[in-house]
């Protein structure tokens, strides 16, 4: 994939230029039209995705409500980190809210790169833990609201 500049304040901007270049070089570009499902809950998780443009809805199946959006991921943000964690299964569904372009970092080659280049691994996992902690709190608050109104 051609080198693309990081979005202002986006996930890639939290990484050093050298690490960012390696990740973008490993990435594959994906385009999804508005409304298209990117993956479903329970699917194998093959990519760590970064939203390049557009928006992605992260959805869960809530028994009393059906498929429910728990958050929207915007340009520069990352999702589907299950590609880097065992058992490598998507824990939610994702769909394009509008025409969307993603940078997909393939899970297995990305894990291998992190093992070979510890700087890449350290920076990537450090940045991901910040995202995950923030999302866990936001999801907890969202789920409280969903179940309170159920």
N, CA, C and O of each residue as an XYZ file, in Angstrom:
600
protein
N       0.857     -1.174      0.000
C       0.000      0.000      0.000
C       0.900      1.232      0.000
O       1.906      1.269      0.707
N       0.551      2.203     -0.764
C       1.330      3.442     -0.820
C       1.319      4.121      0.537
O       0.354      4.017      1.294
N       2.400      4.815      0.829
C       2.493      5.527      2.093
C       1.433      6.620      2.150
O       1.328      7.453      1.250
N       0.656      6.601      3.216
C      -0.396      7.589      3.401
C      -0.113      8.335      4.694
O       0.363      7.732      5.656
N      -0.394      9.632      4.742
C      -0.130     10.389      5.964
C      -1.103      9.987      7.065
O      -2.260      9.682      6.779
N      -0.651      9.980      8.333
C      -1.569      9.637      9.426
C      -2.607     10.728      9.611
O      -2.345     11.906      9.365
N      -3.794     10.315     10.049
C      -4.834     11.288     10.356
C      -4.411     12.060     11.601
O      -3.811     11.497     12.516
N      -4.720     13.314     11.626
C      -4.413     14.160     12.784
C      -5.025     13.543     14.038
O      -6.241     13.368     14.127
N      -4.176     13.217     14.999
C      -4.670     12.668     16.253
C      -5.127     11.228     16.170
O      -5.623     10.694     17.162
N      -4.981     10.575     15.026
C      -5.427      9.198     14.875
C      -4.463      8.194     15.485
O      -3.402      8.560     15.991
N      -4.842      6.935     15.430
C      -4.048      5.861     16.015
C      -2.621      5.846     15.485
O      -1.676      5.738     16.266
N      -2.452      5.952     14.180
C      -1.097      5.915     13.616
C      -0.247      7.081     14.086
O       0.976      6.959     14.160
N      -0.861      8.196     14.401
C      -0.115      9.364     14.864
C       0.502      9.136     16.246
O       1.383      9.892     16.656
N       0.054      8.106     16.969
C       0.621      7.806     18.281
C       1.916      7.010     18.170
O       2.592      6.773     19.171
N       2.259      6.600     16.956
C       3.438      5.764     16.723
C       4.569      6.584     16.124
O       4.330      7.604     15.477
N       5.799      6.138     16.340
C       6.944      6.830     15.758
C       6.895      6.695     14.226
O       6.287      5.757     13.710
N       7.527      7.617     13.505
C       7.495      7.557     12.041
C       7.991      6.222     11.478
O       7.414      5.715     10.516
N       9.040      5.647     12.052
C       9.559      4.378     11.547
C       8.577      3.235     11.717
O       8.403      2.421     10.809
N       7.939      3.169     12.867
C       6.949      2.118     13.122
C       5.732      2.332     12.235
O       5.199      1.380     11.665
N       5.297      3.562     12.118
C       4.156      3.886     11.262
C       4.422      3.444      9.831
O       3.544      2.861      9.195
N       5.608      3.709      9.318
C       5.964      3.325      7.946
C       5.908      1.808      7.774
O       5.402      1.321      6.763
N       6.422      1.059      8.750
C       6.383     -0.405      8.664
C       4.953     -0.927      8.661
O       4.624     -1.837      7.900
N       4.110     -0.359      9.502
C       2.727     -0.832      9.564
C       1.961     -0.511      8.297
O       1.250     -1.362      7.762
N       2.103      0.712      7.815
C       1.403      1.092      6.581
C       1.896      0.224      5.421
O       1.108     -0.160      4.556
N       3.193     -0.085      5.398
C       3.742     -0.940      4.348
C       3.198     -2.356      4.389
O       3.116     -3.017      3.353
N       2.830     -2.826      5.558
C       2.270     -4.168      5.722
C       0.785     -4.202      5.363
O       0.239     -5.260      5.049
N       0.141     -3.042      5.412
C      -1.311     -2.970      5.292
C      -1.860     -3.219      3.900
O      -1.170     -3.091      2.889
N      -3.119     -3.577      3.897
C      -3.905     -3.761      2.674
C      -5.074     -2.786      2.730
O      -5.640     -2.534      3.793
N      -5.424     -2.243      1.570
C      -6.531     -1.287      1.504
C      -7.834     -2.030      1.187
O      -7.888     -2.880      0.299
N      -8.870     -1.681      1.938
C     -10.194     -2.258      1.724
C     -11.193     -1.124      1.584
O     -11.083     -0.097      2.254
N     -12.169     -1.319      0.709
C     -13.261     -0.345      0.546
C     -14.586     -1.062      0.746
O     -14.812     -2.151      0.219
N     -15.453     -0.427      1.518
C     -16.777     -0.975      1.804
C     -17.819      0.099      1.549
O     -17.691      1.210      2.063
N     -18.856     -0.206      0.760
C     -19.927      0.772      0.572
C     -20.789      0.869      1.827
O     -20.810     -0.048      2.648
N     -21.489      1.968      1.964
C     -22.376      2.190      3.102
C     -23.311      0.999      3.279
O     -23.908      0.515      2.317
N     -23.429      0.538      4.513
C     -24.334     -0.561      4.847
C     -23.723     -1.945      4.749
O     -24.322     -2.901      5.240
N     -22.562     -2.093      4.138
C     -21.969     -3.421      3.973
C     -21.358     -3.912      5.282
O     -20.693     -3.160      5.995
N     -21.593     -5.178      5.582
C     -20.992     -5.815      6.748
C     -19.525     -6.081      6.465
O     -19.180     -6.612      5.410
N     -18.666     -5.718      7.396
C     -17.222     -5.956      7.280
C     -16.891     -7.321      7.864
O     -16.124     -8.081      7.272
N     -17.466     -7.637      9.025
C     -17.379     -8.968      9.619
C     -18.513     -9.107     10.628
O     -19.138     -8.130     11.040
N     -18.754    -10.366     11.010
C     -19.817    -10.671     11.967
C     -19.213    -11.178     13.284
O     -18.103    -11.710     13.314
N     -19.954    -11.003     14.336
C     -19.561    -11.547     15.633
C     -19.343    -13.051     15.488
O     -20.198    -13.754     14.949
N     -18.199    -13.545     15.967
C     -17.879    -14.965     15.874
C     -17.032    -15.335     14.669
O     -16.499    -16.444     14.616
N     -16.892    -14.431     13.692
C     -16.022    -14.700     12.539
C     -14.566    -14.761     12.984
O     -14.201    -14.153     13.990
N     -13.730    -15.491     12.242
C     -12.291    -15.411     12.520
C     -11.820    -13.971     12.323
O     -12.239    -13.300     11.380
N     -10.955    -13.505     13.208
C     -10.436    -12.144     13.122
C      -9.119    -12.176     12.363
O      -8.119    -12.688     12.868
N      -9.116    -11.636     11.162
C      -7.942    -11.736     10.294
C      -7.123    -10.446     10.212
O      -5.936    -10.487      9.889
N      -7.745     -9.311     10.498
C      -7.072     -8.016     10.329
C      -7.307     -7.112     11.534
O      -8.367     -7.138     12.160
N      -6.300     -6.320     11.838
C      -6.448     -5.148     12.692
C      -6.741     -4.016     11.710
O      -5.941     -3.757     10.810
N      -7.871     -3.343     11.872
C      -8.283     -2.315     10.913
C      -8.072     -0.912     11.463
O      -8.261     -0.655     12.652
N      -7.679     -0.017     10.574
C      -7.623      1.408     10.860
C      -8.538      2.085      9.846
O      -8.398      1.871      8.642
N      -9.471      2.899     10.326
C     -10.388      3.603      9.427
C      -9.609      4.721      8.751
O      -9.100      5.626      9.412
N      -9.519      4.649      7.427
C      -8.823      5.696      6.674
C      -9.781      6.825      6.329
O      -9.436      8.002      6.433
N     -10.982      6.454      5.920
C     -12.035      7.443      5.675
C     -13.373      6.748      5.888
O     -13.488      5.533      5.731
N     -14.372      7.529      6.244
C     -15.689      6.966      6.506
C     -15.900      6.684      7.982
O     -15.178      7.188      8.842
N     -16.918      5.858      8.258
C     -17.261      5.500      9.637
C     -17.723      4.053      9.680
O     -18.333      3.553      8.735
N     -17.424      3.389     10.787
C     -17.779      1.983     10.983
C     -18.564      1.850     12.278
O     -18.161      2.376     13.316
N     -19.685      1.144     12.211
C     -20.487      0.856     13.398
C     -20.038     -0.484     13.966
O     -19.932     -1.471     13.239
N     -19.776     -0.513     15.267
C     -19.462     -1.747     15.974
C     -20.752     -2.172     16.669
O     -21.304     -1.430     17.481
N     -21.224     -3.370     16.342
C     -22.532     -3.843     16.782
C     -22.419     -5.129     17.593
O     -21.538     -5.956     17.360
N     -23.329     -5.276     18.546
C     -23.478     -6.508     19.315
C     -24.909     -7.002     19.182
O     -25.834     -6.219     18.965
N     -25.076     -8.296     19.314
C     -26.429     -8.839     19.379
C     -26.877     -8.780     20.836
O     -26.275     -9.414     21.703
N     -27.927     -8.023     21.098
C     -28.520     -7.913     22.430
C     -29.850     -8.656     22.356
O     -30.728     -8.278     21.581
N     -30.008     -9.721     23.164
C     -31.201    -10.567     23.043
C     -32.527     -9.818     22.989
O     -33.392    -10.176     22.190
N     -32.711     -8.795     23.809
C     -33.997     -8.101     23.829
C     -34.136     -7.044     22.737
O     -35.231     -6.525     22.522
N     -33.037     -6.713     22.040
C     -33.068     -5.624     21.060
C     -32.557     -6.007     19.680
O     -32.720     -5.235     18.734
N     -31.942     -7.180     19.539
C     -31.344     -7.552     18.261
C     -29.984     -6.884     18.094
O     -29.302     -6.578     19.072
N     -29.601     -6.662     16.835
C     -28.293     -6.062     16.542
C     -28.314     -4.593     16.969
O     -29.121     -3.804     16.477
N     -27.414     -4.237     17.892
C     -27.385     -2.908     18.488
C     -26.003     -2.297     18.348
O     -25.004     -2.924     18.699
N     -25.945     -1.083     17.838
C     -24.676     -0.383     17.709
C     -24.205      0.066     19.082
O     -24.939      0.728     19.816
N     -22.960     -0.305     19.428
C     -22.420      0.122     20.712
C     -21.447      1.277     20.557
O     -21.142      1.973     21.525
N     -20.958      1.483     19.336
C     -20.078      2.622     19.085
C     -19.850      2.783     17.591
O     -20.096      1.870     16.802
N     -19.374      3.964     17.224
C     -18.996      4.246     15.846
C     -17.521      4.619     15.845
O     -17.068      5.432     16.649
N     -16.782      4.006     14.924
C     -15.351      4.251     14.793
C     -15.151      5.190     13.609
O     -15.683      4.957     12.523
N     -14.384      6.247     13.825
C     -14.191      7.307     12.832
C     -12.806      7.210     12.190
O     -11.979      6.388     12.583
N     -12.577      8.061     11.205
C     -11.279      8.112     10.521
C     -10.150      8.265     11.532
O     -10.220      9.096     12.437
N      -9.112      7.454     11.366
C      -7.952      7.479     12.239
C      -8.031      6.495     13.386
O      -7.021      6.220     14.033
N      -9.215      5.955     13.653
C      -9.384      5.044     14.778
C      -9.197      3.595     14.340
O      -9.303      3.263     13.160
N      -8.918      2.749     15.320
C      -8.592      1.344     15.096
C      -9.696      0.456     15.661
O     -10.359      0.816     16.634
N      -9.888     -0.711     15.038
C     -10.820     -1.701     15.576
C     -10.401     -3.089     15.116
O      -9.565     -3.230     14.224
N     -10.977     -4.095     15.719
C     -10.735     -5.508     15.424
C      -9.364     -5.976     15.894
O      -8.641     -6.651     15.160
N      -9.012     -5.607     17.135
C      -7.724     -6.056     17.674
C      -7.736     -7.531     18.032
O      -6.711     -8.061     18.461
N      -8.856     -8.205     17.872
C      -8.905     -9.647     18.111
C      -7.969    -10.403     17.166
O      -7.628    -11.557     17.429
N      -7.557     -9.772     16.081
C      -6.599    -10.393     15.161
C      -5.250    -10.604     15.833
O      -4.439    -11.395     15.353
N      -4.999     -9.903     16.945
C      -3.726    -10.018     17.648
C      -3.837    -10.806     18.947
O      -2.837    -10.981     19.643
N      -5.023    -11.282     19.286
C      -5.232    -11.961     20.563
C      -5.923    -13.303     20.337
O      -6.817    -13.426     19.500
N      -5.494    -14.292     21.092
C      -6.147    -15.605     21.016
C      -7.521    -15.513     21.660
O      -7.649    -14.834     22.678
N      -8.536    -16.142     21.139
C      -8.481    -17.148     20.086
C      -8.626    -16.594     18.669
O      -8.828    -17.365     17.731
N      -8.530    -15.294     18.496
C      -8.608    -14.707     17.162
C     -10.002    -14.736     16.559
O     -10.171    -15.030     15.375
N     -10.995    -14.431     17.375
C     -12.399    -14.448     16.941
C     -13.002    -13.070     17.210
O     -12.773    -12.479     18.266
N     -13.769    -12.569     16.253
C     -14.416    -11.270     16.417
C     -15.446    -11.338     17.541
O     -16.263    -12.257     17.585
N     -15.406    -10.366     18.446
C     -16.320    -10.332     19.584
C     -17.524     -9.424     19.343
O     -18.408     -9.312     20.192
N     -17.549     -8.784     18.187
C     -18.659     -7.923     17.792
C     -18.724     -7.962     16.265
O     -17.874     -8.567     15.612
N     -19.729     -7.321     15.715
C     -19.850     -7.186     14.261
C     -19.446     -5.766     13.875
O     -19.469     -4.856     14.704
N     -19.079     -5.590     12.614
C     -18.732     -4.260     12.118
C     -19.372     -4.071     10.753
O     -19.406     -4.988      9.933
N     -19.882     -2.854     10.523
C     -20.448     -2.529      9.206
C     -20.136     -1.079      8.878
O     -20.032     -0.229      9.762
N     -19.993     -0.824      7.597
C     -19.720      0.538      7.133
C     -20.985      1.371      7.280
O     -22.046      0.983      6.790
N     -20.879      2.509      7.950
C     -22.012      3.427      8.111
C     -22.166      4.262      6.850
O     -23.280      4.596      6.446
N     -21.052      4.591      6.240
C     -20.995      5.330      4.979
C     -19.889      4.695      4.157
O     -19.190      3.807      4.646
N     -19.720      5.132      2.923
C     -18.617      4.594      2.131
C     -17.336      4.748      2.939
O     -17.011      5.836      3.413
N     -16.618      3.645      3.088
C     -15.500      3.595      4.030
C     -14.288      2.948      3.396
O     -14.402      1.972      2.655
N     -13.114      3.509      3.698
C     -11.852      2.914      3.296
C     -11.086      2.547      4.557
O     -10.955      3.353      5.478
N     -10.577      1.312      4.585
C      -9.847      0.808      5.740
C      -8.443      0.405      5.343
O      -8.201     -0.017      4.212
N      -7.525      0.537      6.277
C      -6.203     -0.051      6.170
C      -6.261     -1.288      7.047
O      -6.446     -1.176      8.259
N      -6.106     -2.464      6.456
C      -6.140     -3.718      7.202
C      -4.734     -4.251      7.399
O      -4.003     -4.472      6.433
N      -4.361     -4.454      8.647
C      -3.059     -5.029      8.963
C      -3.286     -6.515      9.247
O      -3.905     -6.856     10.255
N      -2.793     -7.410      8.374
C      -3.067     -8.843      8.537
C      -2.469     -9.374      9.838
O      -1.288     -9.171     10.121
N      -3.304    -10.060     10.626
C      -2.944    -10.480     11.970
C      -1.681    -11.313     12.079
O      -0.800    -10.985     12.874
N      -1.570    -12.370     11.310
C      -0.409    -13.257     11.454
C       0.893    -12.560     11.053
O       1.859    -12.618     11.814
N       0.961    -11.904      9.890
C       2.190    -11.167      9.569
C       2.487    -10.040     10.567
O       3.649     -9.746     10.845
N       1.440     -9.415     11.102
C       1.645     -8.345     12.072
C       2.236     -8.899     13.369
O       3.146     -8.297     13.938
N       1.727    -10.037     13.838
C       2.291    -10.659     15.044
C       3.746    -11.054     14.807
O       4.586    -10.891     15.693
N       4.046    -11.568     13.626
C       5.429    -11.945     13.308
C       6.333    -10.710     13.307
O       7.453    -10.764     13.816
N       5.858     -9.603     12.741
C       6.638     -8.367     12.732
C       6.909     -7.890     14.153
O       8.015     -7.446     14.459
N       5.909     -7.979     15.017
C       6.073     -7.556     16.413
C       7.114     -8.409     17.132
O       7.842     -7.902     17.986
N       7.192     -9.684     16.803
C       8.190    -10.556     17.421
C       9.589    -10.268     16.881
O      10.571    -10.304     17.622
N       9.667     -9.985     15.588
C      10.964     -9.714     14.964
C      11.500     -8.342     15.343
O      12.702     -8.181     15.556
N      10.632     -7.369     15.428
C      11.034     -5.989     15.709
C      10.340     -5.553     16.999
O       9.182     -5.134     16.977
N      11.044     -5.652     18.106
C      10.419     -5.381     19.401
C       9.965     -3.932     19.538
O       9.043     -3.644     20.301
N      10.598     -3.023     18.813
C      10.150     -1.616     18.853
C       8.732     -1.500     18.284
O       7.878     -0.814     18.846
N       8.502     -2.179     17.166
C       7.161     -2.194     16.571
C       6.173     -2.797     17.562
O       5.106     -2.233     17.805
N       6.530     -3.944     18.133
C       5.639     -4.614     19.073
C       5.321     -3.758     20.283
O       4.165     -3.654     20.692
N       6.353     -3.144     20.858
C       6.138     -2.300     22.032
C       5.215     -1.136     21.710
O       4.235     -0.906     22.418
N       5.518     -0.405     20.654
C       4.705      0.778     20.323
C       3.275      0.396     19.964
O       2.324      1.050     20.391
N       3.129     -0.672     19.172
C       1.793     -1.088     18.753
C       0.956     -1.503     19.961
O      -0.169     -1.033     20.131
N       1.500     -2.375     20.790
C       0.724     -2.854     21.933
C       0.504     -1.759     22.974
O      -0.544     -1.732     23.619
N       1.461     -0.864     23.151
C       1.262      0.258     24.072
C       0.087      1.121     23.609
O      -0.778      1.478     24.409
N       0.059      1.452     22.333
C      -1.028      2.278     21.802
C      -2.366      1.542     21.841
O      -3.401      2.135     22.145
N      -2.334      0.239     21.528
C      -3.572     -0.537     21.566
C      -4.136     -0.648     22.978
O      -5.353     -0.600     23.151
N      -3.293     -0.794     23.983
C      -3.823     -0.902     25.345
C      -4.529      0.377     25.771
O      -5.510      0.326     26.514
N      -4.046      1.510     25.315
C      -4.719      2.776     25.615
C      -6.101      2.802     24.968
O      -7.081      3.196     25.602
N      -6.178      2.381     23.705
C      -7.455      2.335     22.996
C      -8.408      1.351     23.677
O      -9.577      1.665     23.903
N      -7.905      0.171     23.999
C      -8.748     -0.865     24.599
C      -9.296     -0.400     25.946
O     -10.482     -0.585     26.221
N      -8.465      0.193     26.779
C      -8.935      0.668     28.082
C     -10.026      1.726     27.935
O     -11.025      1.699     28.654
N      -9.832      2.649     27.009
C     -10.831      3.693     26.765
C     -12.130      3.096     26.262
O     -13.211      3.483     26.707
N     -12.028      2.140     25.321
C     -13.222      1.507     24.752
C     -13.958      0.659     25.774
O     -15.189      0.626     25.775
N     -13.223     -0.032     26.650
C     -13.892     -0.838     27.667
C     -14.762      0.030     28.569
O     -15.894     -0.336     28.884
N     -14.245      1.157     28.975
C     -15.030      2.065     29.807
C     -16.249      2.585     29.047
O     -17.359      2.585     29.579
N     -16.047      3.025     27.809
C     -17.162      3.536     27.009
C     -18.208      2.451     26.757
O     -19.408      2.721     26.815
N     -17.760      1.230     26.479
C     -18.688      0.130     26.227
C     -19.470     -0.217     27.483
O     -20.671     -0.476     27.421
N     -18.792     -0.223     28.618
C     -19.479     -0.506     29.877
C     -20.601      0.503     30.104
O     -21.716      0.123     30.461
N     -20.315      1.769     29.902
C     -21.337      2.799     30.082
C     -22.476      2.635     29.074
O     -23.645      2.808     29.418
N     -22.128      2.299     27.825
C     -23.147      2.088     26.794
C     -24.026      0.887     27.140
O     -25.247      0.950     26.997
N     -23.416     -0.196     27.592
C     -24.187     -1.396     27.922
C     -25.104     -1.137     29.108
O     -26.230     -1.635     29.130
N     -24.652     -0.372     30.091
C     -25.528     -0.021     31.207
C     -26.768      0.692     30.707
O     -27.879      0.422     31.165
N     -26.575      1.603     29.764
C     -27.696      2.343     29.184
C     -28.617      1.414     28.397
O     -29.839      1.524     28.498
N     -28.038      0.494     27.610
C     -28.841     -0.438     26.805
C     -29.693     -1.316     27.707
O     -30.891     -1.469     27.467
N     -29.097     -1.890     28.735
C     -29.839     -2.821     29.589
C     -30.785     -2.091     30.541
O     -31.791     -2.656     30.968
N     -30.471     -0.848     30.873
C     -31.369     -0.083     31.727
C     -32.671      0.230     31.013
O     -33.730      0.247     31.641
N     -32.609      0.481     29.695
C     -33.803      0.832     28.938
C     -34.488     -0.394     28.324
O     -35.503     -0.258     27.642
N     -33.933     -1.593     28.564
C     -34.511     -2.824     27.988
C     -35.791     -3.220     28.693
O     -36.405     -4.226     28.338
